[in-house]
Amino acid sequence: MPTPMPADLRPERNDIIGALPAADIARLTPYMRAVDLPLGEVMYESGSTMRHVVFPVDAIISLLYVMEDGSSAEISVVGNEGVVGVSLFMGGESTSSRAVVQSAGWGYEIPAKVVKDEFNRHSELMILLLRYTQALITQMSQTAVCNRRHSIDQQLCRWLLLSLDRLRGDKLIMTQELIANMLGVRREGVTEAAKKLQDEGVISYRRGAITVLDRPRLEQLSCECYAVVKKESDRLLDYRPKTAR
């Protein structure tokens, strides 16, 4: 039996949809469909044609680049601040990345034609989508630099902070193996880095659940990449609610 969607997860819980004028939301609402996004689900593969975009409300999606040998590395994360499927309204129709659910939850999907028609109206949705796309490009660029120049310890801190920014609360349900796949590193490296954070009292890790106990310290231990991405996102996505959800 399918898991029912919590009543409080309205489409407006996604920041882009929530920032739209009432008339725009009313125009899109008939085409919105709530979708369950279980942990580990592959939303699309590299090269596949997209038929929908998805606006997460309480899920986190990882965009991964997959190599020929099957190994992968995360290039960005998408949560309730954004949308999965930017290549569709940017004219590409498909993408070279894979989208995997990193943190289970819900989202709302809208058919490709509806989104493209709304985009081509030069509506408020178009403006918000373009601003989000620029923020996403910043995140991708900084992730590439981080993966090349910074330690696994710093990468893990950055990754935890980016994930926390897209969740309610301070807990992530995530195995070390999945984190290793996201970061494109060996599981042993993630295990060692997580143990250091746990020994310092920054996180608690138990049975696939990571709880952040000291966020200020986590930010201190992270590299500069997290602050760069956050500053640019705050600038571009200033329509987001400033209070806790």
Backbone as CSV, one residue per row, in Angstrom:
resi,resn,N_x,N_y,N_z,CA_x,CA_y,CA_z,C_x,C_y,C_z
1,MET,0.845,-1.199,0.000,0.000,0.000,0.000,0.878,1.246,0.000
2,PRO,0.647,2.201,-0.930,1.486,3.388,-1.021,1.427,4.228,0.255
3,THR,2.555,4.851,0.584,2.601,5.738,1.744,1.849,7.021,1.425
4,PRO,0.874,7.417,2.272,0.141,8.654,1.996,1.018,9.877,2.207
5,MET,0.790,10.899,1.417,1.560,12.125,1.531,1.085,12.921,2.741
6,PRO,2.002,13.401,3.594,1.606,14.231,4.733,0.809,15.447,4.281
7,ALA,-0.204,15.801,5.056,-1.121,16.864,4.654,-0.460,18.236,4.558
8,ASP,0.631,18.443,5.307,1.243,19.776,5.325,2.232,20.008,4.187
9,LEU,2.458,19.011,3.342,3.426,19.155,2.261,2.753,19.719,1.003
10,ARG,2.345,20.962,1.096,1.722,21.656,-0.020,2.774,21.986,-1.083
11,PRO,2.363,22.220,-2.321,3.332,22.600,-3.362,4.132,23.838,-2.992
12,GLU,3.525,24.769,-2.253,4.200,26.004,-1.877,5.380,25.788,-0.934
13,ARG,5.512,24.570,-0.394,6.679,24.258,0.437,7.955,24.220,-0.405
14,ASN,7.790,24.122,-1.715,8.931,24.315,-2.610,9.083,25.816,-2.815
15,ASP,10.293,26.337,-2.636,10.509,27.780,-2.637,10.161,28.443,-3.962
16,ILE,10.414,27.760,-5.073,10.100,28.354,-6.378,8.600,28.492,-6.534
17,ILE,7.872,27.417,-6.273,6.413,27.486,-6.392,5.844,28.477,-5.381
18,GLY,6.399,28.466,-4.158,5.901,29.364,-3.124,6.105,30.832,-3.440
19,ALA,7.070,31.149,-4.310,7.346,32.542,-4.655,6.521,33.032,-5.845
20,LEU,5.752,32.145,-6.453,4.958,32.532,-7.622,3.712,33.324,-7.215
21,PRO,3.268,34.238,-8.070,1.997,34.916,-7.824,0.851,33.903,-7.793
22,ALA,-0.218,34.236,-7.091,-1.349,33.318,-6.938,-1.923,32.889,-8.289
23,ALA,-1.961,33.809,-9.250,-2.523,33.481,-10.566,-1.684,32.435,-11.280
24,ASP,-0.353,32.517,-11.124,0.536,31.545,-11.764,0.375,30.166,-11.129
25,ILE,0.276,30.140,-9.805,0.080,28.865,-9.115,-1.232,28.226,-9.542
26,ALA,-2.279,29.041,-9.647,-3.590,28.521,-10.059,-3.532,27.941,-11.465
27,ARG,-2.721,28.539,-12.334,-2.599,28.056,-13.710,-1.870,26.716,-13.757
28,LEU,-0.919,26.502,-12.819,-0.126,25.279,-12.819,-0.758,24.149,-12.013
29,THR,-1.541,24.491,-11.001,-2.068,23.494,-10.067,-2.761,22.305,-10.728
30,PRO,-3.590,22.506,-11.760,-4.260,21.343,-12.372,-3.306,20.308,-12.953
31,TYR,-2.071,20.707,-13.215,-1.107,19.807,-13.842,-0.111,19.210,-12.843
32,MET,-0.172,19.644,-11.592,0.754,19.140,-10.582,0.319,17.775,-10.075
33,ARG,1.293,16.898,-9.885,1.004,15.585,-9.316,2.022,15.277,-8.232
34,ALA,1.534,14.944,-7.043,2.424,14.588,-5.933,3.111,13.264,-6.241
35,VAL,4.425,13.199,-6.000,5.183,11.971,-6.260,6.002,11.600,-5.025
36,ASP,5.939,10.323,-4.671,6.735,9.770,-3.572,8.142,9.523,-4.091
37,LEU,9.144,9.985,-3.345,10.535,9.858,-3.764,11.304,9.057,-2.716
38,PRO,11.317,7.720,-2.838,12.003,6.873,-1.849,13.517,6.946,-1.978
39,LEU,14.193,6.705,-0.869,15.649,6.746,-0.827,16.255,5.809,-1.869
40,GLY,17.206,6.340,-2.640,17.924,5.539,-3.618,17.259,5.426,-4.976
41,GLU,16.056,5.946,-5.130,15.369,5.834,-6.425,16.092,6.659,-7.486
42,VAL,16.271,6.067,-8.662,16.863,6.779,-9.791,15.734,7.463,-10.560
43,MET,15.725,8.782,-10.547,14.663,9.542,-11.196,14.855,9.596,-12.706
44,TYR,16.105,9.683,-13.128,16.406,9.580,-14.553,17.874,9.233,-14.719
45,GLU,18.172,8.629,-15.849,19.537,8.248,-16.175,20.122,9.226,-17.187
46,SER,21.436,9.212,-17.287,22.127,10.049,-18.258,21.618,9.769,-19.676
47,GLY,21.289,10.822,-20.400,20.846,10.691,-21.788,19.372,10.435,-21.991
48,SER,18.634,10.168,-20.915,17.211,9.892,-21.074,16.436,11.182,-21.333
49,THR,15.368,11.076,-22.114,14.528,12.236,-22.419,13.603,12.521,-21.250
50,MET,13.580,13.749,-20.815,12.761,14.118,-19.666,11.345,14.459,-20.089
51,ARG,10.393,13.925,-19.339,8.983,14.198,-19.621,8.330,15.051,-18.538
52,HIS,9.044,15.237,-17.433,8.530,16.043,-16.324,9.685,16.782,-15.654
53,VAL,9.357,17.835,-14.948,10.277,18.402,-13.974,9.671,18.111,-12.604
54,VAL,10.510,18.036,-11.590,10.033,17.731,-10.240,10.492,18.835,-9.291
55,PHE,9.547,19.353,-8.525,9.829,20.363,-7.506,9.790,19.662,-6.150
56,PRO,10.946,19.341,-5.549,10.949,18.662,-4.243,10.355,19.575,-3.153
57,VAL,9.688,18.960,-2.184,9.193,19.719,-1.034,9.897,19.314,0.262
58,ASP,10.234,18.036,0.405,10.998,17.627,1.589,11.984,16.507,1.273
59,ALA,12.280,16.313,0.001,13.266,15.314,-0.424,14.515,16.040,-0.917
60,ILE,15.636,15.306,-0.965,16.865,15.834,-1.556,17.281,14.909,-2.690
61,ILE,17.611,15.509,-3.822,18.018,14.755,-5.000,19.480,15.059,-5.306
62,SER,20.268,14.026,-5.555,21.661,14.192,-5.964,21.767,14.038,-7.480
63,LEU,22.474,14.968,-8.085,22.786,14.853,-9.504,24.205,14.327,-9.602
64,LEU,24.356,13.177,-10.260,25.639,12.478,-10.314,26.140,12.373,-11.746
65,TYR,27.458,12.468,-11.894,28.057,12.145,-13.185,28.597,10.728,-13.089
66,VAL,28.203,9.889,-14.041,28.566,8.469,-14.006,29.611,8.177,-15.082
67,MET,30.714,7.527,-14.666,31.790,7.184,-15.585,31.479,5.864,-16.299
68,GLU,32.296,5.562,-17.310,32.088,4.341,-18.087,32.223,3.088,-17.233
69,ASP,33.073,3.130,-16.205,33.265,1.949,-15.360,32.199,1.815,-14.268
70,GLY,31.226,2.723,-14.282,30.136,2.647,-13.308,30.338,3.491,-12.069
71,SER,31.551,4.003,-11.854,31.784,4.870,-10.704,31.090,6.210,-10.931
72,SER,30.821,6.929,-9.839,30.080,8.179,-9.960,30.569,9.190,-8.946
73,ALA,30.214,10.431,-9.159,30.514,11.513,-8.218,29.409,12.545,-8.321
74,GLU,29.040,13.082,-7.171,27.968,14.068,-7.138,28.460,15.406,-7.677
75,ILE,27.602,16.053,-8.479,27.945,17.378,-8.992,27.065,18.465,-8.382
76,SER,25.933,18.083,-7.800,25.089,19.065,-7.107,23.980,18.342,-6.371
77,VAL,23.341,19.073,-5.446,22.176,18.560,-4.739,21.024,19.538,-4.935
78,VAL,19.822,18.986,-4.969,18.615,19.787,-5.164,17.624,19.443,-4.063
79,GLY,17.099,20.464,-3.411,16.082,20.253,-2.385,14.901,21.158,-2.625
80,ASN,14.263,21.609,-1.542,13.055,22.415,-1.699,13.344,23.832,-2.185
81,GLU,14.617,24.155,-2.407,14.945,25.453,-2.983,14.877,25.449,-4.495
82,GLY,14.747,24.256,-5.102,14.922,24.203,-6.539,14.021,23.234,-7.277
83,VAL,14.550,22.749,-8.395,13.792,21.894,-9.306,14.755,20.902,-9.959
84,VAL,14.264,19.713,-10.223,15.034,18.685,-10.924,14.572,18.655,-12.372
85,GLY,15.508,18.889,-13.303,15.154,18.862,-14.716,15.389,20.178,-15.432
86,VAL,16.437,20.922,-15.030,16.667,22.239,-15.632,16.951,22.146,-17.134
87,SER,17.530,21.034,-17.580,17.864,20.930,-19.002,16.621,20.964,-19.876
88,LEU,15.492,20.583,-19.305,14.262,20.540,-20.080,13.834,21.941,-20.515
89,PHE,13.787,22.882,-19.558,13.346,24.230,-19.945,14.482,25.077,-20.497
90,MET,15.736,24.573,-20.383,16.851,25.281,-20.997,17.080,24.829,-22.438
91,GLY,16.275,23.891,-22.912,16.311,23.497,-24.312,17.076,22.239,-24.618
92,GLY,17.634,21.592,-23.599,18.439,20.409,-23.855,17.666,19.111,-23.940
93,GLU,16.502,19.052,-23.275,15.631,17.874,-23.254,16.214,16.694,-22.479
94,SER,17.530,16.525,-22.507,18.167,15.442,-21.743,19.431,15.998,-21.106
95,THR,20.067,15.186,-20.266,21.259,15.643,-19.554,22.260,14.504,-19.431
96,SER,23.509,14.847,-19.133,24.554,13.833,-18.998,24.654,13.294,-17.571
97,SER,23.795,13.757,-16.671,23.863,13.323,-15.276,22.761,12.320,-14.938
98,ARG,22.921,11.671,-13.798,21.906,10.783,-13.237,21.326,11.461,-11.995
99,ALA,20.029,11.350,-11.806,19.384,11.932,-10.630,18.943,10.817,-9.687
100,VAL,19.437,10.857,-8.445,19.151,9.826,-7.455,18.625,10.488,-6.184
101,VAL,17.602,9.883,-5.576,17.051,10.410,-4.335,18.035,10.149,-3.204
102,GLN,18.554,11.225,-2.624,19.540,11.136,-1.550,18.861,11.081,-0.175
103,SER,17.751,11.797,-0.048,16.977,11.797,1.195,15.508,11.670,0.817
104,ALA,14.849,10.630,1.320,13.473,10.328,0.904,12.506,11.443,1.264
105,GLY,11.469,11.549,0.469,10.440,12.555,0.732,9.457,12.629,-0.419
106,TRP,8.944,13.837,-0.633,7.918,14.046,-1.650,8.265,15.230,-2.535
107,GLY,7.642,15.246,-3.689,7.786,16.371,-4.596,6.548,16.476,-5.467
108,TYR,6.534,17.482,-6.310,5.428,17.657,-7.264,6.013,17.703,-8.665
109,GLU,5.487,16.846,-9.537,5.958,16.847,-10.906,4.955,17.578,-11.799
110,ILE,5.499,18.233,-12.814,4.692,18.958,-13.791,5.171,18.530,-15.170
111,PRO,4.258,18.209,-16.098,4.673,17.757,-17.429,5.557,18.768,-18.142
112,ALA,6.444,18.240,-18.975,7.414,19.067,-19.680,6.742,20.173,-20.493
113,LYS,5.713,19.839,-21.225,5.078,20.836,-22.099,4.501,21.991,-21.294
114,VAL,3.906,21.683,-20.147,3.307,22.729,-19.312,4.374,23.693,-18.824
115,VAL,5.492,23.139,-18.353,6.584,23.992,-17.852,7.170,24.832,-18.982
116,LYS,7.398,24.227,-20.140,7.978,24.975,-21.255,7.029,26.062,-21.751
117,ASP,5.731,25.764,-21.793,4.753,26.786,-22.202,4.751,27.955,-21.224
118,GLU,4.808,27.640,-19.923,4.825,28.681,-18.902,6.127,29.478,-18.990
119,PHE,7.215,28.800,-19.225,8.521,29.457,-19.381,8.492,30.430,-20.554
120,ASN,7.902,29.987,-21.659,7.865,30.805,-22.877,6.889,31.971,-22.801
121,ARG,6.061,31.993,-21.772,5.189,33.148,-21.532,5.968,34.310,-20.938
122,HIS,7.241,34.078,-20.618,8.077,35.069,-19.921,7.424,35.459,-18.595
123,SER,6.929,34.432,-17.922,6.228,34.622,-16.660,7.221,34.721,-15.503
124,GLU,6.672,34.895,-14.308,7.513,34.933,-13.111,8.252,33.602,-12.940
125,LEU,7.627,32.498,-13.371,8.288,31.191,-13.266,9.584,31.180,-14.055
126,MET,9.586,31.784,-15.227,10.800,31.833,-16.036,11.924,32.543,-15.275
127,ILE,11.619,33.662,-14.656,12.622,34.430,-13.920,13.187,33.606,-12.763
128,LEU,12.303,32.970,-12.012,12.738,32.172,-10.870,13.569,30.979,-11.310
129,LEU,13.164,30.321,-12.391,13.912,29.164,-12.878,15.311,29.558,-13.362
130,LEU,15.421,30.704,-14.014,16.730,31.148,-14.491,17.643,31.518,-13.324
131,ARG,17.100,32.154,-12.317,17.911,32.498,-11.145,18.363,31.229,-10.420
132,TYR,17.453,30.262,-10.320,17.840,29.004,-9.681,18.922,28.289,-10.494
133,THR,18.786,28.306,-11.819,19.776,27.645,-12.674,21.153,28.255,-12.488
134,GLN,21.230,29.571,-12.335,22.528,30.207,-12.093,23.110,29.759,-10.755
135,ALA,22.265,29.664,-9.740,22.736,29.183,-8.433,23.224,27.739,-8.540
136,LEU,22.533,26.928,-9.330,22.919,25.534,-9.517,24.267,25.429,-10.226
137,ILE,24.485,26.278,-11.219,25.767,26.283,-11.926,26.906,26.626,-10.971
138,THR,26.658,27.583,-10.075,27.670,27.934,-9.068,27.999,26.731,-8.200
139,GLN,26.957,26.020,-7.767,27.179,24.840,-6.930,27.979,23.774,-7.672
140,MET,27.647,23.543,-8.941,28.368,22.544,-9.727,29.837,22.924,-9.895
141,SER,30.080,24.199,-10.187,31.455,24.661,-10.395,32.269,24.524,-9.123
142,GLN,31.681,24.912,-7.998,32.410,24.852,-6.735,32.642,23.417,-6.298
143,THR,31.690,22.533,-6.598,31.856,21.118,-6.264,33.031,20.518,-7.033
144,ALA,33.154,20.896,-8.305,34.274,20.392,-9.113,35.609,20.821,-8.512
145,VAL,35.704,22.076,-8.069,36.932,22.576,-7.436,37.180,21.840,-6.123
146,CYS,36.104,21.671,-5.335,36.229,21.029,-4.024,36.720,19.588,-4.156
147,ASN,36.147,18.858,-5.095,36.540,17.463,-5.289,38.009,17.336,-5.711
148,ARG,38.518,18.364,-6.355,39.901,18.326,-6.855,40.911,18.807,-5.816
149,ARG,40.510,19.780,-4.990,41.489,20.477,-4.168,41.393,20.206,-2.666
150,HIS,40.255,19.690,-2.182,40.078,19.590,-0.741,39.990,18.144,-0.257
151,SER,40.269,17.965,1.025,40.326,16.626,1.616,38.936,16.012,1.733
152,ILE,38.907,14.697,1.939,37.638,14.007,2.135,36.922,14.552,3.373
153,ASP,37.686,14.862,4.419,37.095,15.422,5.633,36.342,16.706,5.327
154,GLN,36.971,17.598,4.561,36.336,18.871,4.213,35.148,18.663,3.283
155,GLN,35.288,17.746,2.342,34.187,17.464,1.417,32.967,16.933,2.166
156,LEU,33.207,16.058,3.142,32.096,15.507,3.915,31.384,16.614,4.691
157,CYS,32.141,17.522,5.287,31.535,18.635,6.018,30.694,19.501,5.079
158,ARG,31.248,19.813,3.911,30.487,20.599,2.927,29.206,19.894,2.533
159,TRP,29.319,18.608,2.272,28.167,17.820,1.829,27.090,17.766,2.913
160,LEU,27.489,17.579,4.158,26.521,17.553,5.260,25.810,18.892,5.396
161,LEU,26.544,19.984,5.274,25.944,21.312,5.405,24.969,21.604,4.269
162,LEU,25.341,21.268,3.038,24.436,21.466,1.907,23.160,20.652,2.078
163,SER,23.306,19.437,2.603,22.132,18.584,2.828,21.249,19.160,3.929
164,LEU,21.855,19.609,5.008,21.086,20.175,6.128,20.286,21.389,5.698
165,ASP,20.859,22.200,4.819,20.162,23.397,4.351,18.875,23.060,3.614
166,ARG,18.743,21.826,3.179,17.586,21.417,2.390,16.645,20.499,3.156
167,LEU,16.846,20.390,4.463,16.015,19.515,5.292,15.450,20.274,6.484
168,ARG,14.393,19.753,7.046,13.903,20.244,8.325,14.577,19.405,9.414
169,GLY,15.164,20.068,10.388,15.807,19.327,11.460,17.291,19.134,11.219
170,ASP,17.893,18.277,12.027,19.351,18.099,11.997,19.756,16.650,11.757
171,LYS,18.839,15.843,11.201,19.137,14.420,11.009,19.031,14.048,9.529
172,LEU,20.008,13.256,9.068,19.994,12.718,7.712,19.992,11.198,7.782
173,ILE,19.152,10.573,6.985,19.146,9.114,6.881,20.001,8.752,5.676
174,MET,21.198,8.244,5.942,22.158,8.061,4.859,23.239,7.067,5.266
175,THR,23.479,6.070,4.441,24.552,5.117,4.726,25.887,5.690,4.253
176,GLN,26.964,5.206,4.863,28.293,5.669,4.460,28.621,5.238,3.029
177,GLU,28.093,4.111,2.618,28.326,3.645,1.245,27.715,4.616,0.240
178,LEU,26.510,5.101,0.538,25.859,6.039,-0.369,26.597,7.373,-0.381
179,ILE,27.061,7.807,0.785,27.836,9.049,0.845,29.100,8.915,0.000
180,ALA,29.767,7.768,0.106,30.980,7.531,-0.678,30.689,7.605,-2.173
181,ASN,29.565,7.042,-2.588,29.177,7.104,-3.998,28.928,8.542,-4.430
182,MET,28.314,9.323,-3.547,28.038,10.724,-3.864,29.337,11.520,-4.036
183,LEU,30.271,11.295,-3.112,31.517,12.054,-3.136,32.537,11.492,-4.122
184,GLY,32.284,10.272,-4.605,33.222,9.656,-5.543,34.503,9.215,-4.888
185,VAL,34.398,8.754,-3.622,35.580,8.310,-2.875,35.324,6.917,-2.320
186,ARG,36.362,6.310,-1.741,36.212,4.983,-1.149,35.425,5.081,0.152
187,ARG,34.670,4.022,0.450,33.869,4.013,1.660,34.735,4.165,2.907
188,GLU,35.939,3.565,2.874,36.832,3.651,4.023,37.176,5.111,4.358
189,GLY,37.311,5.925,3.324,37.614,7.333,3.538,36.487,8.061,4.247
190,VAL,35.254,7.746,3.858,34.087,8.352,4.503,33.972,7.872,5.943
191,THR,34.225,6.571,6.159,34.156,6.011,7.513,35.133,6.719,8.439
192,GLU,36.357,6.928,7.961,37.378,7.594,8.776,37.002,9.050,9.051
193,ALA,36.510,9.743,8.017,36.137,11.145,8.186,34.957,11.285,9.141
194,ALA,33.969,10.396,9.012,32.797,10.449,9.895,33.186,10.150,11.341
195,LYS,34.137,9.238,11.518,34.590,8.897,12.872,35.267,10.098,13.534
196,LYS,36.058,10.840,12.766,36.702,12.031,13.312,35.652,13.037,13.797
197,LEU,34.630,13.245,12.972,33.575,14.195,13.345,32.820,13.709,14.575
198,GLN,32.612,12.402,14.648,31.899,11.854,15.806,32.761,11.957,17.067
199,ASP,34.039,11.694,16.949,34.943,11.786,18.099,35.025,13.213,18.633
200,GLU,34.871,14.196,17.733,34.917,15.597,18.145,33.567,16.098,18.658
201,GLY,32.556,15.243,18.605,31.235,15.646,19.075,30.463,16.508,18.095
202,VAL,30.887,16.489,16.829,30.217,17.308,15.809,28.980,16.597,15.272
203,ILE,29.074,15.275,15.105,27.940,14.484,14.618,27.797,13.232,15.471
204,SER,26.641,12.616,15.337,26.404,11.285,15.888,25.967,10.413,14.720
205,TYR,26.596,9.265,14.574,26.248,8.376,13.460,25.864,7.013,14.014
206,ARG,24.654,6.569,13.673,24.188,5.282,14.169,23.150,4.699,13.202
207,ARG,23.427,3.485,12.739,22.481,2.736,11.912,21.936,3.552,10.740
208,GLY,22.840,4.183,10.019,22.440,4.909,8.818,21.838,6.271,9.064
209,ALA,21.833,6.734,10.310,21.290,8.054,10.632,22.410,8.950,11.141
210,ILE,22.586,10.093,10.501,23.580,11.077,10.922,22.849,12.254,11.545
211,THR,23.183,12.561,12.793,22.614,13.714,13.477,23.721,14.730,13.718
212,VAL,23.515,15.950,13.245,24.499,17.008,13.457,24.274,17.616,14.837
213,LEU,25.290,17.553,15.673,25.199,18.033,17.057,25.774,19.438,17.224
214,ASP,26.718,19.812,16.366,27.390,21.108,16.506,27.594,21.714,15.123
215,ARG,26.570,22.403,14.634,26.657,22.970,13.282,27.738,24.049,13.158
216,PRO,27.878,24.976,14.118,28.944,25.971,13.991,30.328,25.342,13.812
217,ARG,30.589,24.275,14.554,31.875,23.592,14.423,31.990,22.913,13.061
218,LEU,30.887,22.370,12.569,30.877,21.736,11.251,31.228,22.763,10.177
219,GLU,30.704,23.977,10.304,31.015,25.032,9.343,32.487,25.430,9.425
220,GLN,33.059,25.425,10.632,34.472,25.739,10.788,35.356,24.697,10.117
221,LEU,34.953,23.449,10.202,35.753,22.359,9.653,35.603,22.215,8.139
222,SER,34.535,22.777,7.597,34.315,22.698,6.159,35.290,23.608,5.425
223,CYS,35.492,23.332,4.145,36.320,24.206,3.317,35.519,25.445,2.928
224,GLU,36.161,26.357,2.200,35.515,27.599,1.786,34.361,27.377,0.812
225,CYS,34.297,26.187,0.200,33.329,25.938,-0.872,31.883,26.066,-0.394
226,TYR,31.612,25.603,0.820,30.245,25.719,1.321,29.821,27.174,1.421
227,ALA,30.685,28.027,1.973,30.346,29.443,2.146,30.146,30.135,0.800
228,VAL,30.952,29.775,-0.200,30.819,30.362,-1.531,29.451,30.033,-2.119
229,VAL,29.070,28.752,-2.048,27.787,28.317,-2.607,26.624,28.950,-1.849
230,LYS,26.715,28.980,-0.527,25.623,29.542,0.278,25.445,31.032,0.011
231,LYS,26.539,31.769,-0.058,26.453,33.200,-0.307,25.793,33.491,-1.647
232,GLU,26.190,32.761,-2.677,25.623,32.982,-4.004,24.162,32.548,-4.054
233,SER,23.830,31.450,-3.391,22.435,31.002,-3.354,21.561,32.007,-2.620
234,ASP,22.065,32.524,-1.498,21.297,33.525,-0.749,21.069,34.780,-1.583
235,ARG,22.039,35.143,-2.401,21.905,36.324,-3.254,20.884,36.098,-4.371
236,LEU,20.997,34.954,-5.030,20.135,34.682,-6.185,18.739,34.229,-5.784
237,LEU,18.654,33.511,-4.679,17.369,32.941,-4.268,16.810,33.708,-3.075
238,ASP,16.840,35.030,-3.155,16.406,35.848,-2.029,14.898,35.843,-1.826
239,TYR,14.179,35.136,-2.699,12.732,34.992,-2.534,12.382,33.889,-1.537
240,ARG,13.382,33.127,-1.094,13.113,32.031,-0.160,12.688,32.571,1.194
241,PRO,11.836,31.820,1.914,11.442,32.243,3.268,12.666,32.387,4.156
242,LYS,12.671,33.437,4.975,13.814,33.678,5.861,13.645,33.008,7.217
243,THR,12.447,32.503,7.504,12.193,31.844,8.779,12.212,30.341,8.586
244,ALA,12.400,29.616,9.700,12.409,28.144,9.647,11.055,27.644,9.234
245,ARG,11.069,26.526,8.517,9.815,25.949,8.063,9.163,25.154,9.176
